[in-house]
Amino acid sequence: MRIFKRNSFKAEEYHKAAEVRLVHSGNDYFETLENLIHSAKHSLHLQTYIFDEDETGRSIANSLKAAASRGVKIHMMLDGYGSKSLSRKFSKDLRSSGIRLRYFAPFFSSQNIYFGRRLHHKVIVADKNIALIGGINIADKYHGSATDTAWLDYAILIKGSICQEVDNICLHTYGRKLIWKQKKAKKVPKQIQADELISVRIRENDRLRRKNQISGSYLQAIQNAKKSIYITGSYFLPGTRLRKALIKAAKHGVEVHLIMAGVSDVPVFQSATRWLYDLLFRNGIKIYEWEKSVLHGKVAVVDGNWATIGSFNLNHLSAYGSIELNVDVLNEQFSKSFQLHLKSVIETGCKQVFPIHQNNHWTAKLKRWAAYQLTRTTIKIVALFPYINPFKKFS
């Protein structure tokens, strides 16, 4: 395994997982989710930002109710704004089946502390031994259909004692505890060789609890990059430090590839992101736009050796407002495979954007600049000041 120098990844921060698998949005994710629920024997934690009362949502709800009927203890937490469209009847039905359902910071609540402090986790953990973590909400648009392509996004399935840490995070988030003593992951069982396992670590972002781990992971990985950086960024509007780190890496010969949204559910955010294109072009950063569906992924691969997957968007709302959860993977085989997949995404579903593709008429430039200023200012206010986050779509 590659040895990093100063400010590099610390091996002791990682733990060995018995199994690690990349999961794609669409049937892959929802079949994996259903199987995880069906196989649970003792406990389930499910936390997500959006849970829609559509075909996909009803299917997952039925699976959860069936698990509860088998005696599985289920704690379910939904964001009070992202999932506010759920009917009282739907929620009551879940609770009457024995599911412990709570909403995080409902729209009208004295508990709300920060305007942008939303529960942005997309995680389920079963029996403290298997977890599914990513950026995929529970709704038809992430599932797709015969006529509609699923939004492009990812999750990661992990098995082993590291999942006890995930269970602990979910338990205390559900219980509204801001500070807790983190339990250490158990040692690797003797019957499994450590060399055969994959090194992972769980990363959190929550400004109120002074957690800034995911932001730190991204910055650290980019600063230590030697060959290549691949980032899939929905709602891409990074802060100054990360933007400078990307530019510095490109100037030092690192190939930087950014997969952006060609189709967006928030057009003003897309315009704001495109305002950055000229700066990125000037510094040799390659930009591609995914055109087959809405881009919702939040992942990165660096040097074919390190990867991160989760709910964290590269903007101030995720960095300073929302409660986020990612998994970092330090493994060459997994990361190279993921990098090859992202290359395939670029080749089969993206259009590479060049300076010539930008509309440089002064009115178009003004529109992009205005969108950038408006979006950046608004999400900073949302993330740093009290009251409710209006950006339901930034999910």
C-alpha positions as CSV (number, residue, x, y, z in Angstrom):
1,M,0.0,0.0,0.0
2,R,1.3,3.5,-0.9
3,I,3.0,5.4,2.0
4,F,1.9,9.0,2.3
5,K,4.2,11.6,3.8
6,R,3.4,14.6,6.0
7,N,-0.3,15.3,6.5
8,S,-1.1,11.9,4.9
9,F,-3.8,9.5,6.0
10,K,-3.2,7.9,9.3
11,A,-3.5,4.1,9.2
12,E,-4.7,3.9,12.8
13,E,-7.8,6.0,11.8
14,Y,-8.9,3.1,9.6
15,H,-10.5,-0.2,10.5
16,K,-10.8,-3.4,8.6
17,A,-14.1,-4.3,7.1
18,A,-15.1,-7.9,6.3
19,E,-16.8,-6.8,3.1
20,V,-17.0,-3.6,1.1
21,R,-19.1,-3.1,-2.1
22,L,-19.9,-0.1,-4.2
23,V,-23.7,0.2,-4.7
24,H,-25.3,2.2,-7.6
25,S,-28.5,4.1,-7.6
26,G,-31.5,2.3,-9.3
27,N,-32.3,-1.4,-8.8
28,D,-28.9,-2.1,-7.3
29,Y,-29.4,0.1,-4.4
30,F,-33.0,-0.7,-3.6
31,E,-32.6,-4.4,-4.0
32,T,-29.6,-4.2,-1.6
33,L,-31.6,-2.1,0.8
34,E,-34.6,-4.6,0.7
35,N,-32.2,-7.6,1.2
36,L,-30.6,-5.8,4.2
37,I,-34.0,-5.2,5.8
38,H,-35.2,-8.8,5.1
39,S,-32.1,-10.3,6.6
40,A,-32.1,-8.2,9.8
41,K,-32.6,-10.3,13.0
42,H,-32.3,-8.0,15.9
43,S,-32.0,-4.3,15.1
44,L,-32.3,-1.7,12.3
45,H,-31.5,2.0,12.2
46,L,-32.7,3.9,9.1
47,Q,-31.9,7.6,8.7
48,T,-32.5,9.7,5.6
49,Y,-33.3,13.2,4.4
50,I,-36.1,12.4,1.9
51,F,-38.6,9.5,2.3
52,D,-41.3,9.9,-0.3
53,E,-44.8,8.4,-0.1
54,D,-44.5,7.0,-3.7
55,E,-44.1,3.4,-5.0
56,T,-40.5,3.1,-3.8
57,G,-41.3,4.6,-0.4
58,R,-44.3,2.3,0.1
59,S,-42.2,-0.7,-0.8
60,I,-39.5,0.1,1.7
61,A,-42.1,0.9,4.3
62,N,-43.8,-2.5,3.8
63,S,-40.4,-4.2,4.2
64,L,-39.8,-2.3,7.4
65,K,-43.2,-3.2,8.8
66,A,-42.6,-6.9,8.0
67,A,-39.3,-6.7,9.8
68,A,-41.0,-5.1,12.8
69,S,-43.5,-8.0,12.8
70,R,-40.6,-10.4,13.1
71,G,-39.5,-8.7,16.3
72,V,-36.7,-6.6,14.8
73,K,-36.2,-3.4,16.8
74,I,-36.4,-0.5,14.3
75,H,-35.4,3.1,14.9
76,M,-36.3,5.3,12.0
77,M,-35.3,9.0,11.7
78,L,-36.4,11.3,8.8
79,D,-35.5,14.9,8.3
80,G,-38.4,17.1,9.4
81,Y,-38.2,19.3,6.3
82,G,-36.9,16.9,3.6
83,S,-39.6,14.3,4.5
84,K,-42.4,16.8,5.5
85,S,-44.6,15.7,2.6
86,L,-45.3,12.3,4.3
87,S,-48.9,12.1,5.4
88,R,-49.9,11.7,9.0
89,K,-51.6,8.4,8.1
90,F,-48.4,7.1,6.6
91,S,-46.4,8.0,9.7
92,K,-49.1,6.6,12.0
93,D,-49.1,3.4,10.1
94,L,-45.4,2.9,10.6
95,R,-45.6,3.7,14.3
96,S,-48.5,1.4,14.8
97,S,-46.5,-1.5,13.3
98,G,-43.9,-1.1,16.1
99,I,-41.4,1.2,14.3
100,R,-39.9,3.9,16.5
101,L,-40.3,6.8,14.0
102,R,-39.0,10.3,14.8
103,Y,-38.5,13.5,12.7
104,F,-35.3,15.5,13.0
105,A,-36.0,19.3,13.6
106,P,-39.6,19.5,12.3
107,F,-40.6,22.6,10.4
108,F,-42.2,24.1,13.5
109,S,-40.0,23.1,16.4
110,S,-38.3,24.7,19.4
111,Q,-35.6,22.2,19.0
112,N,-34.3,23.7,15.7
113,I,-30.9,25.3,16.3
114,Y,-29.5,26.1,12.9
115,F,-31.2,27.2,9.7
116,G,-29.3,24.7,7.6
117,R,-28.8,22.1,10.2
118,R,-30.7,19.3,8.5
119,L,-30.4,15.5,8.9
120,H,-28.7,14.7,5.6
121,H,-27.7,11.1,6.4
122,K,-28.7,8.4,4.0
123,V,-27.8,5.3,6.1
124,I,-29.2,2.0,7.3
125,V,-27.4,-0.3,9.7
126,A,-28.7,-3.8,10.6
127,D,-27.7,-5.9,13.6
128,K,-24.7,-3.6,14.2
129,N,-22.8,-5.7,11.6
130,I,-23.9,-4.4,8.1
131,A,-24.4,-0.9,6.9
132,L,-25.4,0.9,3.7
133,I,-24.2,4.5,3.5
134,G,-24.4,7.0,0.6
135,G,-26.2,9.8,-1.0
136,I,-29.4,8.1,-2.2
137,N,-32.7,9.1,-0.8
138,I,-35.8,6.8,-0.7
139,A,-37.9,8.0,-3.7
140,D,-38.8,6.9,-7.2
141,K,-36.4,9.3,-8.9
142,Y,-33.4,7.5,-7.3
143,H,-34.9,4.1,-8.3
144,G,-35.8,4.9,-11.9
145,S,-38.2,3.0,-14.1
146,A,-38.6,1.6,-17.6
147,T,-39.0,5.2,-19.0
148,D,-37.0,7.3,-16.5
149,T,-33.3,6.8,-15.8
150,A,-32.4,6.9,-12.1
151,W,-30.6,9.9,-10.8
152,L,-26.8,9.1,-10.8
153,D,-25.7,8.4,-7.2
154,Y,-23.8,5.9,-5.1
155,A,-23.7,4.2,-1.7
156,I,-21.3,1.7,-0.1
157,L,-22.2,-1.5,1.7
158,I,-19.8,-2.4,4.5
159,K,-19.8,-5.4,6.9
160,G,-18.0,-6.1,10.1
161,S,-17.4,-4.6,13.5
162,I,-16.8,-1.1,12.0
163,C,-20.6,-1.0,11.7
164,Q,-20.9,-0.8,15.5
165,E,-19.6,2.8,15.1
166,V,-22.3,3.5,12.5
167,D,-24.9,2.1,14.8
168,N,-23.6,4.2,17.6
169,I,-23.8,7.4,15.5
170,C,-27.4,6.6,14.5
171,L,-28.5,5.8,18.0
172,H,-27.2,9.0,19.4
173,T,-28.5,11.1,16.5
174,Y,-31.9,9.5,17.1
175,G,-31.6,10.3,20.8
176,R,-30.7,14.0,20.2
177,K,-27.4,13.7,22.1
178,L,-24.8,16.1,20.9
179,I,-21.8,14.6,22.6
180,W,-21.0,11.0,23.3
181,K,-18.1,8.7,24.0
182,Q,-17.3,6.9,20.8
183,K,-16.9,3.1,21.2
184,K,-13.8,1.6,19.6
185,A,-14.2,-0.9,16.8
186,K,-13.4,-4.4,17.9
187,K,-10.3,-6.2,16.7
188,V,-10.3,-8.2,13.6
189,P,-11.4,-11.9,14.3
190,K,-8.4,-14.2,14.2
191,Q,-9.9,-16.5,11.6
192,I,-9.9,-13.7,9.0
193,Q,-6.5,-12.5,7.7
194,A,-6.2,-8.7,8.0
195,D,-4.5,-8.6,4.6
196,E,-7.7,-9.9,3.0
197,L,-9.8,-7.0,4.5
198,I,-10.4,-3.5,3.3
199,S,-9.5,-0.4,5.3
200,V,-12.4,2.0,5.9
201,R,-13.2,4.8,8.2
202,I,-16.5,6.6,9.1
203,R,-16.4,10.3,8.6
204,E,-18.9,12.9,10.0
205,N,-19.7,16.6,9.4
206,D,-21.8,18.5,12.0
207,R,-20.7,22.0,12.8
208,L,-22.7,22.1,16.1
209,R,-20.8,19.1,17.4
210,R,-17.5,20.5,16.0
211,K,-17.2,17.6,13.5
212,N,-15.4,18.6,10.3
213,Q,-14.1,15.2,9.3
214,I,-15.4,14.9,5.7
215,S,-14.2,18.4,4.8
216,G,-10.8,17.4,6.2
217,S,-10.8,14.2,4.3
218,Y,-11.4,15.9,0.9
219,L,-8.7,18.6,1.6
220,Q,-6.2,16.1,2.8
221,A,-6.7,13.7,-0.1
222,I,-6.4,16.5,-2.7
223,Q,-3.3,18.1,-1.1
224,N,-1.6,14.7,-1.1
225,A,-2.6,13.7,-4.7
226,K,0.2,12.7,-7.0
227,K,-1.5,11.4,-10.1
228,S,-5.2,11.9,-10.5
229,I,-8.4,13.2,-8.8
230,Y,-11.9,12.2,-9.9
231,I,-14.8,14.1,-8.3
232,T,-18.5,13.6,-8.9
233,G,-20.1,16.7,-7.5
234,S,-23.8,17.5,-7.4
235,Y,-24.4,21.1,-6.2
236,F,-20.7,21.8,-6.6
237,L,-19.7,25.1,-5.1
238,P,-16.6,24.4,-3.0
239,G,-15.1,26.9,-0.6
240,T,-11.9,28.8,-1.2
241,R,-9.5,26.3,0.5
242,L,-10.7,23.3,-1.5
243,R,-10.9,25.3,-4.7
244,K,-7.3,26.5,-4.2
245,A,-6.2,22.9,-3.4
246,L,-7.7,21.6,-6.7
247,I,-5.9,24.3,-8.7
248,K,-2.6,23.7,-6.9
249,A,-2.9,20.0,-7.6
250,A,-3.5,20.6,-11.3
251,K,-0.6,23.0,-11.5
252,H,1.7,20.3,-10.1
253,G,0.7,17.8,-12.8
254,V,-2.2,16.0,-11.2
255,E,-5.0,15.1,-13.6
256,V,-8.1,16.6,-12.1
257,H,-11.5,15.4,-13.6
258,L,-14.7,16.9,-12.4
259,I,-18.1,15.3,-13.3
260,M,-20.7,18.0,-13.1
261,A,-24.5,18.1,-13.7
262,G,-25.6,18.5,-17.3
263,V,-29.2,18.1,-16.2
264,S,-30.0,19.7,-12.8
265,D,-33.1,19.8,-10.6
266,V,-31.9,23.2,-9.3
267,P,-31.0,25.3,-12.5
268,V,-29.8,28.3,-10.5
269,F,-27.2,26.1,-8.7
270,Q,-26.1,24.8,-12.1
271,S,-25.6,28.3,-13.4
272,A,-23.6,29.2,-10.2
273,T,-21.4,26.2,-10.8
274,R,-20.8,27.1,-14.4
275,W,-19.5,30.5,-13.2
276,L,-16.5,28.6,-11.8
277,Y,-15.7,26.9,-15.1
278,D,-13.5,29.6,-16.6
279,L,-11.3,29.6,-13.5
280,L,-11.1,25.8,-13.6
281,F,-10.3,25.8,-17.4
282,R,-7.5,28.3,-17.0
283,N,-5.8,25.9,-14.5
284,G,-6.0,22.8,-16.7
285,I,-8.9,21.1,-14.8
286,K,-11.1,18.9,-17.0
287,I,-14.8,19.2,-16.7
288,Y,-17.5,16.8,-17.9
289,E,-21.3,17.1,-17.6
290,W,-23.5,14.0,-17.1
291,E,-26.4,14.2,-19.5
292,K,-28.4,11.0,-19.0
293,S,-30.3,12.0,-15.8
294,V,-30.0,14.3,-12.9
295,L,-26.6,14.1,-11.2
296,H,-26.9,13.5,-7.5
297,G,-23.6,11.7,-6.6
298,K,-21.1,12.9,-4.0
299,V,-18.0,10.8,-4.4
300,A,-14.3,11.1,-5.1
301,V,-11.3,8.9,-6.0
302,V,-7.7,10.0,-5.6
303,D,-4.7,8.3,-7.1
304,G,-6.6,5.1,-7.6
305,N,-5.9,4.4,-3.9
306,W,-8.4,6.4,-1.8
307,A,-12.1,6.9,-2.2
308,T,-14.9,8.6,-0.3
309,I,-18.7,8.0,-0.7
310,G,-21.6,9.5,1.2
311,S,-24.0,12.4,1.6
312,F,-21.6,15.3,1.6
313,N,-21.9,17.9,-1.1
314,L,-18.9,20.2,-1.8
315,N,-20.5,23.4,-0.7
316,H,-21.0,25.5,2.5
317,L,-24.3,23.9,3.3
318,S,-22.8,20.5,3.8
319,A,-19.6,21.9,5.3
320,Y,-21.2,24.1,7.9
321,G,-24.9,23.3,8.1
322,S,-26.1,19.8,7.6
323,I,-25.4,16.6,9.4
324,E,-23.4,14.4,7.0
325,L,-22.0,10.9,6.9
326,N,-19.3,9.5,4.5
327,V,-17.2,6.4,4.3
328,D,-13.5,6.7,3.3
329,V,-11.9,3.7,1.7
330,L,-8.1,3.2,1.7
331,N,-7.6,0.3,-0.7
332,E,-6.0,0.2,-4.2
333,Q,-8.2,-2.6,-5.6
334,F,-11.5,-1.0,-4.6
335,S,-10.4,2.6,-5.6
336,K,-9.0,1.6,-9.0
337,S,-12.2,-0.3,-9.8
338,F,-14.2,2.8,-8.8
339,Q,-12.0,5.0,-10.8
340,L,-12.5,2.8,-13.9
341,H,-16.3,3.1,-13.3
342,L,-16.1,6.9,-13.2
343,K,-14.0,6.8,-16.4
344,S,-16.8,4.7,-18.0
345,V,-19.4,7.3,-16.8
346,I,-17.4,10.0,-18.5
347,E,-17.0,8.0,-21.7
348,T,-20.6,6.8,-22.0
349,G,-22.8,9.4,-20.5
350,C,-20.9,12.7,-20.3
351,K,-20.0,15.6,-22.6
352,Q,-16.6,17.1,-22.0
353,V,-17.0,20.9,-21.6
354,F,-14.4,23.2,-23.2
355,P,-14.1,27.0,-23.0
356,I,-15.7,27.2,-26.5
357,H,-18.9,25.7,-25.1
358,Q,-19.4,28.6,-22.7
359,N,-21.7,31.3,-23.8
360,N,-19.4,34.4,-23.3
361,H,-21.9,37.0,-24.3
362,W,-21.9,39.6,-21.5
363,T,-25.5,38.9,-20.6
364,A,-24.7,35.1,-20.2
365,K,-21.7,35.9,-18.1
366,L,-23.7,38.3,-15.9
367,K,-26.4,35.6,-15.4
368,R,-23.8,33.1,-14.2
369,W,-22.1,35.6,-12.0
370,A,-25.4,36.7,-10.5
371,A,-26.4,33.0,-9.9
372,Y,-23.0,32.4,-8.2
373,Q,-23.3,35.4,-5.9
374,L,-26.9,34.7,-5.0
375,T,-26.4,31.0,-4.4
376,R,-23.1,31.4,-2.4
377,T,-24.6,34.1,-0.2
378,T,-27.8,32.3,0.4
379,I,-26.3,29.0,1.4
380,K,-23.8,30.8,3.7
381,I,-26.7,32.5,5.5
382,V,-28.7,29.2,5.6
383,A,-25.7,27.3,7.0
384,L,-24.5,29.9,9.6
385,F,-27.7,31.5,11.0
386,P,-30.8,30.2,12.8
387,Y,-34.2,29.2,11.5
388,I,-35.3,26.7,8.8
389,N,-33.5,25.6,5.7
390,P,-35.6,26.3,2.6
391,F,-33.4,24.3,0.2
392,K,-35.3,21.0,0.2
393,K,-34.0,20.2,-3.3
394,F,-30.3,20.4,-2.2
395,S,-30.5,16.8,-1.2
